[in-house]
Every structure is written in structure tokens, then in C-alpha cells.
């Protein structure tokens, strides 16, 4: 009997061990599968492949339906695919709210209104939305200039954005985009290129303006993550060439912190001009070290995942502080 009990206990122990091994293997397989799905979702999000990103995020949500980070990403994906009504309905169905979701919902509502109220024309790479009685000639001129600028930037950076780009030619402040704007701000890029319609009367104004804002769109397409503003504004000014050779602004040298933050936060026009001047000179210093724009594009893409100074050192052998010292 004792031997039978020992044998039975031994068998139970073996069965328990086998079950533990099997369960552990299943858990490990599940973990590896989830990690692979997370990696796929991240890659799709970073590349702007929204269909791929949606599929991966929805699969992850099947295993973790209450994960607020995944829910947030799905709302962003629906918004980026211009499924604004669906985006708003999805946000309304969630059991949590935060400032980012409220901003997405507000932007989606604004864009739904824009699509209903504005005229629309399209070209190969752009959709133009316009307000009022803008002439057909002006709309087609805007599309033609944008297509030329698009081809130029594609060749310059050896990069082709995945998604179609949008331009809004506006008269009323309600179409300037969501969020406060200082008085000195005219054109902006907030996912759409937003240009005051009256600039279409002045070719010497709107052509560099289109190149400038389209460069911002390319930077966003190159890396889906924020980059220091001095880099973004510096390269856009070099591309549009409108401020090349401008004299050094009066006043003190801006801080690195102010050069890295959104320039639209600056309400003082003279200080804003100083931020633009120093950002252009700092990027010009980078291009003196290596003037290859494909190299610059690879640098921009590297900024999405690492500390900016680390990437600056790798690509150009300099830090942001050293660049600022060089142009003081």
C-alpha cells in the first residue's frame, strides 16, 4: 500500500510538472505572440500605415479590451484615416476621458464641419479645401505649386510620403485649426497645411509659404514623433529660402528650451523672429558639416527613438548647445 501511495504521489508530481511545463510553454507562446503584435503595431504606427496599425491594435484589444493606451491609439488611427464620425463615436463609447482624447474629438468635429462647408479639389498627392468664392484658377494654381514642391522634396530627401496631403485655403478664423494662435501666425501645419486665402494674390508670398509648410508635412511623414522645433523650423526655412541672409535679430540669444518648444507659444513677435533666425542658422551649421539631404532625412528619422543630442553626435558630431554657441 505504501508503495502504491508513493507511486501515485510520484505520478501526481510528474503530471503536475508536465502540466506546469505545458502551461508555462503556453504562457510563453502567448507572451511572444503578444510581443510580436506590439512590435508590428509600433512599426505600422511609426510608418503611418494606418490599415496595418488598426489591424494590429484591434487584435491586441481582443486580449486587453480595457487597455486605455490601446484605446487611445485606436482613436488616433481612426482620426488619421479621416474616419472622423467613427472616431467620435468610438471616443464617446470609452469609459475614460483625458485631454488628448478631448482634443482628438474636437479636431474630428471641426474637420467634419470643414468637409461639409468647404469646396474641395484634388490632385495626385493633395486635396485642397477652400472657403468662399475662390476662383478655380487660384485653386488649380495652389495644386500645381504643391505638386512641384512635392516632387522637389521627394527628390531632395529621397522620400515619398505614404498618405495624401491636405491644404486648407481659409478666410475665416474658424478654419485656422484648433487651438490659440498668436497674431503673428498666418500659415500653420497641424496635420493639414492651413494657408490664408488672401496670399494667393501674391506669388512671391505663397510659393515659399507652400514649400515651408509642406516641408513640415514631410518631416511629420518621416518620423511620426515630435522633433525639436529648431530642427523642424530650421529646415523649413532653408527649403523656402524666404529668410536666407536676414540680419541677426536684436535682443538676447534664446534658450535651447525655447528653441525646442512650439514657436506658436511665443506671443511676442520680435522674440518669435529671433527663434526662427537661430533655428535656421543652427540647421545651416549642420548642413555645413554634411550637406546631403538624404543624410539629414536619416538624422530626422533617428530622432524619433533616441535623445536628440545623442543622434546629433552620431550624425554631425555636435550637440544642440554647441550649435547654438557657434551661431551666437
C-alpha positions in Angstrom: 0.0 0.0 0.0 2.8 2.3 0.9 4.5 1.6 -2.4 1.2 2.3 -4.2 0.8 5.6 -2.4 4.4 6.6 -3.2 3.9 5.5 -6.8 0.6 7.5 -7.0 2.2 10.6 -5.5 5.1 10.3 -7.9 2.7 10.1 -10.8 0.8 13.1 -9.5 4.1 15.0 -9.1 5.1 14.1 -12.7 1.7 15.1 -14.0 1.8 18.4 -12.1 5.3 19.0 -13.5 4.2 18.2 -17.0 1.1 20.4 -16.6 3.3 23.2 -15.3 5.7 22.9 -18.2 2.8 22.8 -20.7 1.1 25.8 -19.0 4.4 27.7 -18.9 5.1 27.0 -22.5 1.5 28.2 -23.4 2.0 31.4 -21.4 5.4 31.9 -23.0 4.0 31.4 -26.5 1.2 33.8 -25.7 3.7 36.3 -24.4 5.8 36.0 -27.5 2.8 36.3 -29.8 1.7 39.5 -28.0 5.2 41.0 -28.1 5.3 40.3 -31.9 1.9 42.0 -32.3 3.1 45.0 -30.2 6.2 45.3 -32.4 4.1 45.1 -35.6 1.7 47.7 -34.3 4.6 50.0 -33.4 6.2 49.6 -36.8 2.9 50.3 -38.6 2.2 53.4 -36.4 5.7 54.8 -37.0 5.5 54.3 -40.7 2.0 55.8 -41.0 0.5 52.5 -42.3 -2.9 53.1 -40.7 -4.6 50.0 -42.0 -1.9 47.7 -40.7 -1.8 49.6 -37.4 -5.6 49.3 -37.0 -5.5 45.5 -37.5 -2.7 45.1 -35.0 -4.2 47.3 -32.4 -7.6 45.7 -32.7 -6.0 42.2 -32.2 -4.2 43.5 -29.1 -7.5 44.9 -27.8 -9.1 41.5 -28.1 -6.7 40.3 -25.3 -6.8 43.5 -23.4 -10.2 45.2 -24.1 -9.8 47.8 -21.3 -6.2 48.9 -22.1 -6.6 52.7 -22.3 -3.3 53.1 -24.1 -4.5 50.8 -26.9 -7.9 52.5 -27.0 -6.2 55.9 -27.3 -4.1 54.6 -30.2 -7.2 53.2 -32.0 -8.9 56.6 -31.7 -5.8 58.2 -33.3 -5.7 55.7 -36.1 -9.4 56.3 -36.9 -8.7 60.0 -36.9 -5.6 59.7 -39.2 -7.7 57.6 -41.7 -10.2 60.5 -41.8 -12.9 58.4 -40.4 -14.0 61.3 -38.2 -17.6 60.2 -37.4 -16.4 56.7 -36.4 -13.6 58.3 -34.4 -16.0 60.5 -32.4 -18.4 57.6 -31.8 -15.5 55.4 -30.6 -14.3 58.1 -28.2 -17.9 58.5 -26.9 -18.0 54.8 -26.2 -14.9 54.7 -24.0 -15.1 54.6 -20.2 -12.3 57.1 -19.7 -11.6 60.6 -20.9 -8.4 62.7 -21.0 -7.1 65.9 -22.6 -5.7 64.1 -25.6 -8.9 62.3 -26.4 -10.9 65.6 -25.9 -8.5 67.3 -28.4 -8.9 64.5 -31.0 -12.7 64.6 -30.6 -12.6 68.4 -31.0 -10.4 68.2 -34.1 -12.6 65.5 -35.6 -15.7 67.6 -35.1 -14.0 70.6 -36.7 -12.9 68.6 -39.7 -16.4 67.1 -40.2 -17.7 70.6 -40.3 -15.0 71.7 -42.7 -15.7 68.8 -45.1 -19.4 69.8 -45.2 -18.8 73.5 -45.6 -15.7 73.9 -47.8 -15.2 73.4 -51.5 -12.9 70.6 -52.5 -10.5 70.0 -55.4 -8.0 67.1 -55.7 -4.7 66.3 -57.5 -2.4 63.2 -57.4 -0.9 63.9 -53.9 -3.2 66.6 -52.5 -6.7 67.6 -51.5 -7.4 71.3 -51.4 -10.3 72.6 -49.3 -11.2 76.2 -49.8 -13.6 78.8 -48.3 -15.7 81.3 -50.1 -15.7 82.2 -53.8 -12.1 81.4 -54.5 -11.5 81.3 -58.3 -10.9 78.0 -60.0 -7.7 79.4 -61.3 -6.3 80.1 -57.8 -7.3 76.6 -56.6 -5.6 74.9 -59.5 -2.5 77.2 -59.1 -2.3 76.1 -55.5 -2.4 72.4 -56.5 0.1 72.9 -59.3 2.6 74.7 -56.9 2.1 72.0 -54.3 2.8 69.2 -56.8 6.0 70.9 -57.9 7.1 71.4 -54.3 6.1 67.7 -53.5 8.3 66.4 -56.3 11.2 68.6 -55.3 11.1 67.4 -51.7 10.7 63.8 -52.7 13.9 64.1 -54.8 15.7 66.1 -52.2 15.1 63.7 -49.3 14.7 60.6 -51.4 11.5 60.0 -49.5 7.8 59.5 -50.6 5.1 60.0 -48.0 2.6 57.2 -47.7 -0.6 59.3 -47.4 -2.3 62.1 -49.4 -1.8 65.6 -48.0 -4.4 68.3 -47.4 -4.4 72.0 -47.8 -7.0 74.4 -46.4 -7.2 77.9 -48.0 -9.2 79.8 -45.4 -10.7 83.3 -44.9 -12.4 82.9 -41.5 -10.6 82.2 -38.2 -12.8 79.1 -37.7 -10.8 77.3 -40.3 -7.4 78.2 -38.9 -7.3 74.9 -36.9 -7.9 74.0 -33.3 -6.0 75.9 -30.6 -5.0 79.5 -30.0 -2.7 81.3 -32.4 -0.6 84.4 -31.8 -1.3 87.4 -34.1 2.0 86.9 -36.0 1.0 83.4 -37.1 -0.5 83.1 -40.6 0.1 79.7 -42.2 0.3 76.6 -40.0 0.7 72.9 -40.3 -1.4 70.8 -37.9 -1.9 67.7 -40.0 -3.2 69.9 -42.7 -1.5 72.8 -44.4 -3.5 75.9 -43.5 -2.9 79.0 -45.6 -4.8 82.3 -45.6 -6.6 82.6 -48.9 -5.5 86.2 -49.5 -1.9 85.1 -50.0 -2.9 83.7 -53.4 -2.8 87.3 -54.7 1.0 87.4 -54.2 3.0 84.7 -55.9 6.2 85.8 -54.2 4.5 85.1 -50.8 2.5 81.9 -51.4 5.2 79.9 -53.2 7.8 79.9 -50.4 4.9 79.6 -47.9 3.8 76.3 -49.6 7.3 75.0 -49.6 7.7 75.9 -45.9 4.5 74.2 -44.7 5.0 71.2 -47.0 8.4 70.7 -45.5 6.8 70.4 -42.1 4.4 67.8 -43.6 7.4 65.8 -44.9 9.1 65.9 -41.5 6.0 64.6 -39.9 5.8 61.8 -42.5 9.5 60.9 -42.0 9.0 60.4 -38.3 5.7 60.1 -36.5 7.2 61.5 -33.3 7.9 65.1 -32.3 11.3 66.6 -33.1 12.9 69.7 -31.5 11.2 72.7 -33.2 14.5 74.4 -34.1 15.2 71.5 -36.4 11.7 71.5 -37.9 11.6 75.2 -38.4 15.2 75.5 -39.4 15.0 73.0 -42.3 11.6 74.5 -43.5 13.2 78.0 -43.7 16.2 76.6 -45.6 13.8 75.0 -48.1 11.6 78.0 -48.6 14.7 80.4 -48.7 12.5 83.4 -47.6 14.7 84.4 -44.7 18.1 83.5 -46.1 20.5 86.3 -45.4 18.3 88.0 -42.9 20.2 90.1 -40.3 20.7 88.9 -36.8 17.7 90.0 -34.7 18.3 92.4 -31.8 18.0 91.2 -28.2 19.3 88.3 -26.3 20.0 84.8 -27.5 17.1 82.4 -27.0 17.5 79.4 -24.7 17.7 75.8 -26.0 14.4 75.1 -24.2 12.6 77.9 -26.1 14.1 76.7 -29.4 12.9 73.1 -28.8 9.3 74.1 -27.8 6.5 75.1 -30.2 7.1 78.6 -31.6 3.4 79.4 -31.6 3.6 79.5 -27.8 5.5 82.8 -28.2 3.2 85.8 -28.3 5.9 88.4 -28.8 6.6 88.9 -32.5 10.3 90.0 -32.1 11.1 87.0 -29.9 9.4 84.7 -32.4 11.5 86.1 -35.2 14.6 85.5 -33.0 13.6 81.8 -32.6 13.2 81.5 -36.4 16.5 83.2 -37.1 18.5 81.0 -34.7 16.8 77.8 -35.7 17.7 78.4 -39.4 21.3 79.2 -38.5 21.7 76.1 -36.4 20.4 73.8 -39.2 22.7 75.6 -41.6 25.6 74.7 -39.4 24.5 71.1 -39.6 24.4 71.2 -43.4 27.9 72.7 -43.5 29.1 69.6 -41.8 27.2 67.3 -44.2 25.1 68.9 -46.9 23.5 65.7 -48.0 19.7 65.9 -47.5 19.3 62.2 -47.5 21.7 62.1 -44.6 19.5 64.8 -42.9 16.4 62.7 -43.5 18.1 59.7 -41.9 19.0 62.0 -39.0 15.4 63.2 -38.7 14.2 59.5 -38.6 16.7 58.7 -35.9 15.3 61.4 -33.7 12.1 59.5 -33.3 13.5 57.0 -30.9 16.5 58.5 -29.1 17.8 61.5 -27.3 18.4 64.4 -29.8 21.9 65.2 -28.6 22.9 61.5 -29.0 21.6 61.5 -32.5 23.2 64.9 -33.3 26.6 63.5 -32.1 26.2 60.4 -34.2 25.2 62.2 -37.5 27.0 65.5 -37.2 29.5 65.2 -34.2 27.9 68.1 -32.3 25.3 68.9 -29.6 22.5 71.4 -29.8 24.3 73.6 -27.2 27.5 73.6 -29.3 25.5 74.6 -32.4 23.8 77.5 -30.5 27.3 78.6 -29.3 28.5 78.6 -32.9 25.8 80.9 -34.2 25.7 83.4 -31.2 
